[in-house]
């Protein structure tokens, strides 16, 4: 009989093989109910699941097409590009990440701005795109938003902002962080000129963007289920060591606590903005 010291542990720990990683779901698979859709099917429903109402992400140009009157949008400052002032390098150079994001999205940066009309009411649009480096706000995003505020004030029309962002862009360091007070001051100037800002928060709107211009609209709207929290639930739970409510940081929770004015489904967003433009435009 083998002694305790000579006993060999022959137990086997069950582990998933490295090549047995679960298949990545199709981007048109609804995470809410598991329904599958073709691109044209989602386009007809404004990229909203008709079964459970889940709101799929929408790119900046598609968002503009959904909201603006046909042929009314005129883009401005599309030639602006971020500079690598810090010579930032993590796993790859910042310049390489910017080039890759531009190729993948067809955008110069994470925001598209210009003049437009919604239900025949003139306005300025500033629409963010999460697909461009997580919608992070660097110097170009801040500059485009500030120029949109200035032009809205100059033309005496409201500014409509659509936010989708992970926060300030770490590759630009303090230059990105300075966009927070810069955009806040631009909104103050817009208000002094009797202008209005309508802010729409989409999934996700977090970090420095939420802490600056996204929360400062005269009217703040949100899409259903949108995450809008300075830090994500996982980070907050790890920091506080507490179990968070299931709806922590979501639009529904923020509405309950009075942080936003309304939750507006995507198919109602255009008429809602049209009504706001008529109401505030009459006061210009």
C-alpha positions as CSV (number, residue, x, y, z in Angstrom):
1,X,0.0,0.0,0.0
2,X,1.5,3.3,-1.0
3,X,2.3,5.8,1.7
4,X,0.7,9.2,1.9
5,X,4.0,10.8,0.9
6,X,4.3,8.6,-2.2
7,X,0.7,9.2,-3.4
8,X,0.5,10.7,-6.8
9,X,-2.3,13.1,-7.8
10,X,-3.8,11.8,-11.0
11,X,-6.9,14.0,-11.0
12,X,-7.6,15.8,-14.3
13,X,-8.8,19.3,-14.5
14,X,-11.3,19.9,-17.2
15,X,-10.4,22.8,-19.4
16,X,-11.7,24.1,-22.7
17,X,-9.3,23.4,-25.5
18,X,-7.7,26.6,-27.0
19,X,-9.2,25.9,-30.4
20,X,-12.7,25.4,-28.9
21,X,-13.5,29.1,-28.5
22,X,-17.2,29.7,-29.0
23,X,-18.0,31.0,-32.4
24,X,-18.5,34.8,-32.6
25,X,-22.1,35.7,-33.1
26,X,-23.2,37.5,-36.3
27,X,-23.4,41.3,-35.8
28,X,-27.1,41.1,-36.8
29,X,-27.9,38.6,-34.1
30,X,-30.0,40.3,-31.4
31,X,-28.4,40.0,-28.0
32,X,-31.8,40.4,-26.4
33,X,-33.8,37.6,-27.9
34,X,-31.3,35.8,-30.2
35,X,-33.2,36.6,-33.4
36,X,-31.2,36.8,-36.7
37,X,-31.7,39.5,-39.4
38,X,-30.5,40.4,-42.8
39,X,-29.1,43.9,-43.3
40,X,-32.1,45.0,-45.3
41,X,-34.5,43.8,-42.6
42,X,-32.7,45.9,-39.9
43,X,-32.6,48.9,-42.2
44,X,-36.4,48.8,-42.5
45,X,-36.7,48.9,-38.7
46,X,-34.0,51.6,-38.2
47,X,-31.8,48.8,-36.8
48,X,-34.2,48.0,-34.0
49,X,-35.2,44.4,-33.2
50,X,-38.9,44.0,-34.0
51,X,-39.2,41.1,-31.6
52,X,-37.8,42.6,-28.4
53,X,-37.0,46.2,-29.2
54,X,-33.3,46.0,-28.8
55,X,-31.5,49.0,-30.4
56,X,-28.6,47.9,-32.5
57,X,-25.6,50.4,-32.9
58,X,-25.9,52.9,-35.7
59,X,-23.0,54.6,-37.4
60,X,-22.9,58.4,-37.8
61,X,-23.8,58.6,-41.4
62,X,-26.7,56.1,-41.0
63,X,-27.9,58.1,-38.1
64,X,-27.8,61.3,-40.1
65,X,-29.8,59.6,-42.9
66,X,-32.4,58.5,-40.3
67,X,-32.8,62.0,-38.8
68,X,-32.1,64.7,-41.4
69,X,-34.4,65.6,-44.3
70,X,-33.3,64.1,-47.6
71,X,-30.4,65.9,-49.2
72,X,-30.4,68.6,-46.4
73,X,-27.2,67.6,-44.6
74,X,-24.0,69.5,-45.5
75,X,-20.9,68.2,-43.8
76,X,-18.4,70.7,-42.4
77,X,-14.8,70.3,-41.2
78,X,-14.5,66.9,-42.7
79,X,-10.8,67.5,-43.5
80,X,-9.8,67.8,-39.8
81,X,-7.5,64.9,-38.6
82,X,-6.0,64.2,-35.2
83,X,-2.2,64.7,-34.8
84,X,0.1,62.4,-32.8
85,X,1.6,65.2,-30.7
86,X,2.7,62.9,-27.9
87,X,4.2,60.3,-30.2
88,X,2.0,57.8,-28.4
89,X,2.7,54.1,-28.7
90,X,1.1,51.3,-26.8
91,X,0.9,48.0,-28.7
92,X,0.8,49.9,-31.9
93,X,1.5,53.6,-32.9
94,X,-1.4,56.0,-32.5
95,X,-1.0,57.0,-36.2
96,X,-1.6,53.4,-37.2
97,X,-4.7,53.1,-35.1
98,X,-6.1,56.3,-36.6
99,X,-5.4,55.1,-40.1
100,X,-7.1,51.8,-39.5
101,X,-10.2,53.5,-37.9
102,X,-10.5,55.8,-40.9
103,X,-10.3,52.9,-43.4
104,X,-12.8,50.8,-41.5
105,X,-15.4,53.6,-40.9
106,X,-14.7,56.0,-43.8
107,X,-14.7,58.8,-41.3
108,X,-11.9,61.3,-40.4
109,X,-12.6,61.0,-36.7
110,X,-15.3,60.0,-34.2
111,X,-17.8,62.8,-35.0
112,X,-19.5,64.1,-38.1
113,X,-20.9,67.7,-38.0
114,X,-22.7,70.0,-40.3
115,X,-25.9,71.8,-41.2
116,X,-29.2,70.1,-41.8
117,X,-32.9,70.3,-41.4
118,X,-35.3,67.9,-39.5
119,X,-38.9,68.0,-40.5
120,X,-38.1,71.2,-42.4
121,X,-36.7,72.9,-39.3
122,X,-33.1,74.1,-39.7
123,X,-30.5,72.9,-37.2
124,X,-26.9,71.9,-36.7
125,X,-26.0,68.2,-36.3
126,X,-23.0,66.8,-34.4
127,X,-23.2,63.0,-34.5
128,X,-20.7,60.6,-32.9
129,X,-19.7,57.2,-34.2
130,X,-18.6,54.5,-31.7
131,X,-17.0,52.5,-34.4
132,X,-14.2,55.0,-34.7
133,X,-11.9,54.1,-31.8
134,X,-14.8,53.6,-29.4
135,X,-16.2,57.1,-30.1
136,X,-13.3,58.5,-28.0
137,X,-13.1,62.3,-27.8
138,X,-9.7,63.7,-28.9
139,X,-8.8,67.2,-30.0
140,X,-10.6,66.8,-33.4
141,X,-13.9,65.7,-31.8
142,X,-13.8,68.6,-29.3
143,X,-12.9,71.1,-32.0
144,X,-15.7,69.9,-34.3
145,X,-18.2,70.1,-31.5
146,X,-17.1,73.6,-30.6
147,X,-17.4,74.8,-34.2
148,X,-20.8,73.3,-34.4
149,X,-21.8,75.3,-31.3
150,X,-20.4,78.5,-32.8
151,X,-22.2,78.1,-36.1
152,X,-25.4,77.2,-34.4
153,X,-25.1,80.5,-32.4
154,X,-24.1,82.5,-35.5
155,X,-27.1,81.1,-37.5
156,X,-29.5,81.2,-34.6
157,X,-30.5,77.6,-34.9
158,X,-30.5,74.8,-32.3
159,X,-27.7,72.2,-32.2
160,X,-28.6,68.5,-32.1
161,X,-25.9,66.3,-30.5
162,X,-26.0,62.5,-30.8
163,X,-23.5,61.0,-28.4
164,X,-21.9,57.5,-28.5
165,X,-18.6,57.3,-26.7
166,X,-16.3,55.5,-24.4
167,X,-14.8,58.8,-23.1
168,X,-11.7,60.8,-23.6
169,X,-9.0,59.4,-26.0
170,X,-6.1,58.1,-23.9
171,X,-3.6,58.4,-26.8
172,X,-3.9,62.2,-26.7
173,X,-3.5,62.5,-22.9
174,X,-4.1,66.0,-21.5
175,X,-5.0,67.3,-25.0
176,X,-8.1,65.0,-24.9
177,X,-8.9,65.9,-21.3
178,X,-8.9,69.6,-22.1
179,X,-11.8,69.0,-24.5
180,X,-14.1,68.6,-21.5
181,X,-13.9,72.2,-20.4
182,X,-13.5,73.4,-24.0
183,X,-16.9,71.9,-25.0
184,X,-18.6,73.0,-21.8
185,X,-17.5,76.6,-22.5
186,X,-18.8,76.4,-26.0
187,X,-22.2,75.4,-24.7
188,X,-22.2,78.3,-22.3
189,X,-21.4,80.6,-25.3
190,X,-24.3,79.0,-27.2
191,X,-26.7,79.6,-24.4
192,X,-25.5,83.3,-24.0
193,X,-26.4,83.7,-27.7
194,X,-29.9,82.4,-26.9
195,X,-29.2,79.1,-28.6
196,X,-30.4,75.6,-27.6
197,X,-28.7,72.2,-27.4
198,X,-30.7,69.0,-27.7
199,X,-28.6,66.1,-26.5
200,X,-29.4,62.5,-27.4
201,X,-27.5,59.8,-25.5
202,X,-27.1,56.4,-27.3
203,X,-25.4,53.2,-26.2
204,X,-22.9,53.7,-24.8
205,X,-22.2,57.2,-23.6
206,X,-19.6,57.1,-20.8
207,X,-16.5,58.8,-19.4
208,X,-15.5,62.3,-20.4
209,X,-18.2,62.8,-23.0
210,X,-20.9,62.1,-20.5
211,X,-19.1,64.3,-18.0
212,X,-19.0,67.2,-20.4
213,X,-21.3,68.2,-23.3
214,X,-23.5,65.2,-23.5
215,X,-25.2,65.9,-20.2
216,X,-25.6,69.7,-20.8
217,X,-28.5,69.8,-23.3
218,X,-31.5,72.0,-22.7
219,X,-33.3,68.8,-23.4
220,X,-31.6,65.5,-22.8
221,X,-33.0,62.4,-24.5
222,X,-31.8,58.8,-24.5
223,X,-32.5,55.6,-26.5
224,X,-33.9,52.6,-24.6
225,X,-31.3,50.5,-22.8
226,X,-28.5,52.9,-23.5
227,X,-25.6,52.7,-21.0
228,X,-24.9,56.2,-19.6
229,X,-22.5,56.1,-16.7
230,X,-19.1,57.8,-16.1
231,X,-17.6,54.3,-15.4
232,X,-19.1,51.0,-16.5
233,X,-21.0,48.7,-14.1
234,X,-18.1,46.2,-13.9
235,X,-15.6,48.9,-12.9
236,X,-18.0,50.4,-10.3
237,X,-18.7,46.9,-8.9
238,X,-15.0,46.1,-8.6
239,X,-14.3,49.4,-6.9
240,X,-17.2,49.5,-4.4
241,X,-17.2,45.7,-3.9
242,X,-21.0,45.9,-3.9
243,X,-23.7,44.2,-6.1
244,X,-25.2,46.8,-8.4
245,X,-28.8,46.9,-9.6
246,X,-29.5,45.2,-12.9
247,X,-30.3,48.5,-14.5
248,X,-27.3,50.4,-13.1
249,X,-26.3,53.1,-15.5
250,X,-28.9,52.4,-18.1
251,X,-31.3,55.0,-19.6
252,X,-34.2,53.6,-17.5
253,X,-32.3,54.1,-14.3
254,X,-31.1,57.6,-15.2
255,X,-34.7,58.6,-16.1
256,X,-36.0,57.3,-12.8
257,X,-33.5,59.5,-11.0
258,X,-34.2,62.6,-13.1
259,X,-30.9,62.7,-15.0
260,X,-32.6,62.7,-18.4
261,X,-35.8,64.2,-19.7
262,X,-37.2,61.3,-21.7
263,X,-36.4,57.9,-23.2
264,X,-37.3,58.0,-26.9
265,X,-37.4,54.8,-29.1
266,X,-35.5,55.3,-32.4
267,X,-38.6,55.4,-34.6
268,X,-39.9,58.3,-32.5
269,X,-36.6,60.3,-32.3
270,X,-37.0,62.2,-35.6
271,X,-40.6,63.5,-34.9
272,X,-39.6,64.2,-31.3
273,X,-36.6,66.4,-32.4
274,X,-38.9,68.0,-35.0
275,X,-41.3,69.1,-32.3
276,X,-38.4,70.4,-30.2
277,X,-37.0,72.4,-33.1
278,X,-40.4,74.0,-33.8
279,X,-40.8,74.8,-30.1
280,X,-37.3,76.3,-29.6
281,X,-37.1,77.7,-33.1
282,X,-40.2,79.9,-32.4
283,X,-38.3,81.5,-29.5
284,X,-35.2,82.4,-31.5
